[in-house]
Amino acid sequence: MASETFDNSRIEVKAKPKLQKPILIVGLPGIGLVSKLAADNMVKSLKAKKFATLYSPHFPNQVLALKNGRLRMFSMKFFSTKVGKRDVIVLKGDLQPLTVEGQYEVCAKVLEYSKSLGCTEVLAMAGYATNNLPPKPQVFATSTSKAMLSRLLKSSCALSPNIVPIVGMAGMLPAIAPMYDINGACLLVETPGPIADANGSKALTEVIAKLLGGKVDTSQLSKRAEKASRLIANFEKQAAKAGAAPSGHGGAMPEMAKSDLSYIR
């Protein structure tokens, strides 16, 4: 690795897990942090094991100086676990790439690596911003595969009533997945937006658990949402002082219902 340049994203592999046709579940920062919270919760509640880390020159030119004196780069991490009898890869990360070119390059790297692990499906999550939030958030499903979409609709999902532009990797990953012989799908959950939304994350988690025939504990999601809100607020305050722009968060904006949009970045 020492002789390689860092012109493109690279994946540092810690261990190669033994997986049988795993599904890749993607949770990255975005509207309401619903996707990231759901992925973080899956990793912790299922005791998933980290096996690889993706670093990219498409992430901000900033590192974190931690209290213990260690420097930490922004990254995305791969974890392995099971939900029911299905092998699962969870991809979670600090942020998304800053540019359009970076989004495509990182998506390609993730899909290429996932394919090498035998991945057959990718399921990304995102928020669907709305002011009119019902007591239980609705989860909308979209997919490149009719069979996968049918399974999602049987798992408490619905079809979106509007054409929905999905911003960021939550849309790009499943959309280009068929180029790697992987079926792709995206789950969009209704969320009010600005705050970390535990209810939206819980709704996403319940759909995934039902889809895969297993259980995922969601009892700690509210606490994790509160902690995430504090961390993000602190980070953005520091980034603003440093003159940094908001970094690549994605989500979904209803094309036919823009008046309902409360938050997107």
N, C-alpha and C positions, 0 to 999 in steps of 0.2 A: 504493500500500500504506500510505502514511503516514496516510491518512484513515480506514483501517479499524480497527475495534475488535478486541480479542483475546479475544472471548467464546467463540469456537469454534476448533477446530483450523484451521490454515491451511497451505497448501503453497506454498513459495517455489520457483518453477521457474527453473532455471538455463539449461536448453536443452530443446527438444522433440526427442526422438530419433525417427528414422524406423523404425517397427516394423511388422511384419506379423503380426497375430493373436498377440501375445506371450502367454506364460504368466507369471503373477506367482508368484514363489517367495518365501515369507516365513520369515525366521529371526529370532526375537526371544528375549530372555533367558527362561529357564525351567529346568526340571529338568535337571541335569547340563550346562547350557549347550549341549546338543547342537545345538539349532536355530540359535542365534546363531553358534556356531563353524562350522557348515556354511555359513551364509550369508557370514560373514567370509571363509572360505576360498575360496568361489566368486568373490567380488569380487576378491580378491587374485590368485588363480591364473589367472583368466580376464581379468584386467586390465579389469574392468568400469568403465564411466564413470558418475560421479555426475551426475544431471541434475535432481534435485529433492530438497527437504528438507521434512519435515512437523514443525511445531511445534504444541504443544497446551497449553492451560491445564489439561488433565487430567493433565499430568505433574507431578512434585513441584515445590514452590515453592523450588527450589534450583538454583543454577548452579555451574559449576566455574571456579575461578580457576586458569588454567594457568601453568606455569612461565615461559612467554614473556610473561606479563602479559595475555593475552587472556581474556575471559570467554566461556564456552561454555555454551549452553543444552542441555538434554536434547532429543533429537530422534530421528526416524526418517528414513532416507535411501533414496532410490530410485536404483538403478544399472541400466544397460542392458548387455547382452552377448549372446552366442550360445552355445548348447550344441548341438553338431551343426549342423543347419540351422535350428534353432528359435530365434526371438528370445525373449529372456528378460529380465524385469524382476526384479531382486532387491531386496527390501525388508528392510533390517536396521535395528536400533535399539538405543538405550541401555537401554530399559526398556519397560514397558507402562503404560497409564493406571491411575490409582489406584482408580477407582470403576467400578461397573457401568455407570453412565451414560456415563462417559468411554470405556469399552471400545466401547460401541455407536457413539458419536459418531465416534471415530477410525476404526473399521472402515468406517463409512459414507463417511467422507472418502476413505479409501484406495481403496475400491471405485469410488466415483464418479470419481475421478481416473484409476484404471486403465482403467475403461470408456472414458474419453475418449481413451485411447491405443490403443484397439482390442483390449484384453485379452479373451481368451475363456475362460481358465482361471486359477484360483488354487490353488496348492499350498502349504499351510502345514506346518510341521514342529514336533514336540514330543517330549518325553521321556515314556516309560512306566516309572515307577519300580518296580523289583523287586530283591529281595535275591538271587534265584536267577538270576544272569546266566550264560548259556551262553558258550562261547568266542567265538562270533560272534553279536552281538545280532540279534534278529529285528525286522524292520520290519513293523508292521501298517498297513493302509490302510483308510480309510473315505471315502466320497464322496457327493455329491449327485447324481452322474451314473453310471448303470450302465456307460456306455461308458468313462468315465474310470477307474472302479474296475477294469474288466476289463483295461485297459492296465497299471494298477499291479500287479495280481495276476500279470501276465505279466513284470513287472520285479522279481521276487524278493520281492514283498510277500506277506503272508498276511492273512487275516481275524482279528480279535481273538477269542479264545475267550470273552471276557467282555464285558458291557456296560461301556463306558468313559466316564465323565464327563470331558470335556476342559475344563480351566480356562483362561480367557483368550482372547486373540486367535487362537491357533492353531486353536481350535475355532470361534470366532465368525465369523472372516473367511470361511472356506469355507462355513459353514452359511447365512449370509445372502447369499452371492454370487449365487445364482439370482435374487434380487430385482433384480439389476443385469444380468440375462441373461449371467451368468458361471457356468461350472461350477466347483464347489469340491471340494477333497479335502484330507485331512490325513494325514500320515505320523507314526506313533508308533513310536519306537525304544526297545527295552529299554535301561535305563540304571540304574546303581547310585545315581545321584543327587547326593550332596553335592559331589563334585569335578567339575571340567570334564572331560567324557568324550569323548576323541578317538575311541575306537572306535565309539561311538554316532554321532558326527558323520560318520565315514567310511562307516558303513553307510547313513546317509541319503543321502550324496553319491553313493554307488554306485547306489542306486535311481534317483535323479534322472538321472544320466548314462545309465543304461540306458533309462529311459523316453523320454528325448529323443534317444537315438541319438548321443551324443557322449562326450567324455572330460573329466574334471575331476581335476586333480592333487591328491592328498591327502597327499603326502609331508611337508608342513609342519604337519599338523594337531596332532601331539603337542606341538610347540614352542608353537603357538598356544594349546593347552589349558593348558599350564603357565603361560604369560604371563597368560592370562585368569583363572586361579585366583588368582594374586597380585594382580591389579588389583581383582577383585571382593572379595577378603578385605580389602584396604586400604580400598576404598570403604565397605564395610559397617561396618568399624571406625569410620571417620569419621562415618558416618550414625548409628551407635549413640550416639556421643558427643554428636551434635547432637539426639538424641531423635527421629530419623526412623524411621518404620515401614518394614519391608520393602516393596518397591514392585512390586506387580502382576505378579509372575512367575507363569507358568501352566504347565500340564502335564497329564498324565493320571493318574488314579488308578483302578485296576481295581476296579469296584464289587464284584465277586465274589471278589476276592483281596486284601482290605485288609491282611491279615496280612503280605503281601509288601512292603507299602509301606515304603520306607526314607527317602524325602525328598519333600516337596512344599511349595511356597510360592507 
